Amino acid sequence: MGKQHSYNPSAIEPKWQRYWEESGLFAADTESEKPKYYCLTMFPYPSGTLHVGHGRNYIIGDVVARFMMKRGYNVLTPMGWDAFGLPAENAAIKQNVNPATWTYKNIEAMKQQFAVWGVGYDWSREIATCHPGYYKWTQWIFLKLHERGLAYRRQAPVNWCPSCQTALANEEVVAGCCERCGTEVEQKNLPQWFFRITEYAQ
């Protein structure tokens, strides 16, 4: 039997993670003549930090990106944060902190977790949906839909938690109660925006 080698992650992993960062391994080259491959994984909610379920998703995406790089592709593998919505807002309410403070703190923590996991992204292309540079375009699209009569407003029922004073997604209602505080959920009519999707689907 050959000589046994021990694996010391605290010595080996930071060395290679530094090398990947310094060499720009995951930076896509827009001038490259190589065939292009787009490897996009879902953007996580920065309402907390990463857990093992995230690992299953993002480590697989990392394997795909590296595999395609090895096959000679110019791989674009960006990352972003689904940070403008219910999960981040509700988590901030629960923690009793400003949503922006909570969200950006979690983004930094999650980026560190990705680094420790050895998952690589082209961070020069990072986006956060709560950043004005991003959501100005979703607002622009909405205005175009509204100008053409494809966005309209009407009353419709929502799951309402009278304690948290917020609307809840169906997934946040467990046995008729708010998942966060346990209060019985009510149906409440609120003015909402809708899209006439069948009129522009084609």
N, C-alpha and C positions, 0 to 999 in steps of 0.2 A: 504494500500500500504506500502511496506517495505521502509526502509531507503535508500535514494538516495546517491550514492557514486560518487564523481567527479573523472574524469580521468585526471591525470596530466602527460602528456607524458614526459616532461623534467625531472621528478623525477622517473617515473616507468621504462621507456624504457632503460636508461643507466644502471640501476641496473641489469636488466635481460640480457642485452647485455654483460655486464661484466661477469656475471655468466656463460653464454654460452661459452665465450672465456676462462675463467679460468678453467672451468670443461672439456674443450675439447669436447664439445657436438658434433661438426661436424667432428672430427678427426676419420677417418676410422681405424679400428683395423685389421691389416692384419692377426693376429693370432686368431681372433674371430671364434667361431664355428657357429655363427648365419648365416642364409642364406644371400647371398650377393645381393646388389642392387646398380646399377650404375646410378646415376642421373646427367646427363651432360646437361648443357644449353650452348647455343652458346657463344663463346668468343667474347666480344665486341671489336670494334675498339677503341683504346685510342686516337682518333683524336680530342676529346673534352671531355665533361663530360656526365654523365648519364642524360637522360630526361624521361618523363613520358612513352614513348614507351618502353624504357628499363625496367621500373618498371613493366609493364604488363608481360613481358617475365620472368624476374628474380624472381619476387615475386611468380609467379606460380610454378617455379622450386623449390623454397624454401618450398612451401606448400607440394609439392610432396615428397621432401626429409624428411620433418618432419612426414608426414603421414606414410611413409614406416618405419621410425625409431619407431614410435608408434606401428607398426605392428610387431616389433621384428626383423627387418632386420639390418644388418651391412651395412650402406649406405655410399658409396663413392661419395662425391659431390665436385669435384674440380673446380677451376676457373683459367682462363688464359686470355691472351690478344692477339688479332689478330693484332699484332703491326708491321708487316713487309710488308707494301704494300702501295697501292695508297692512301687510306683515310688519314692515319697518315702523309704520305709524303706531300700530298696536303695541309693538315691543317697547317703543319709547314711552307710551302712556303707562305701561306696566312698570317700567323702570323709573318713571317720574323724572325724565330728562328731556331736554330739547331734542326733537327728532333728528335735526341736522347733526348735532353733537354725537348722538348715539350711532347714527348711520355711518358717519365718516370714521368714527373710532372702530366700528366693526369691520369696515372695509380694510383698514390698515391691519387689523388682527388677522383677517382672512388671507390677506396677501402674504403675511408671514407664515401662516399655516401651509399655503400652497408651496412656498419656498422650502419649508421643512419636509414636505412630502416629496419634493423633487419634481413637482408638476410644473412644466414650462409653458409660458405664454409670451406673445409679442406685446409686452406691456406698453410699448409706444402707441398702441392702438386701443388702450383702455378707455372705456366709457362708463359713466354712471347716469342712470336715467333721471336722477334728481338734480343733475347739473344743468344750468340754464343753456349751455351750449348744445345739449341733447334735446331737452324738452321744448325748446323753441321750434324745433322741426315738427314735433307731434302737434304742437299748437297750430302751426302753419297748415298742416294737413287737415286738422279739424276745421279751420276757418274756410279752407277750400271746399270741403264737404258741405259746410253750412251755407256758403254762398250759392251752392248749386241745389239747395233744398234737400240734401241727402242726410243732414243731421237735424233732428228735431227734439223738442222737449215736451215731456208729459209726466203726469203722476204715475207712479208704479210702486208696488209693495217691496219692502226690503225687510230682512231680518234685523230687528233693532234691539240692542241691549240697553235698557234704561239706566243701568248702573254705569256702564262704560261710556254711555252717550255716543255710540258709534254703530254704523251698519256692519253686519257680519256676513262673510261669505257662507254658503251652505256648509262648507267643511268645518266652519268654526262653531257650528251649532251641534251640540252633542246631547241626545235625548231631550231636545227642546230647550236646552240651556246654553248659555254662553260658555264656551270652552275655557275662557280665561278666568271669569269670576263666579260662574255657577248660577247667575241670575237667569230667571225664565225669560226667554226671548219672545218679543212681540212682533207682529206684522204691522208695519207702519208705512203709510203712503208718503213718499217724498218725491219732489220734482227731480227728474233724471233726464239725461241725454240718451238718445237712441239714434242708430244709423239705419237708413233704408238700404240694407246690404243687397237685397234682391234686385234693386234698380241699377246697381253698378257692378254686380258680380262678374259679368262677362267682360 
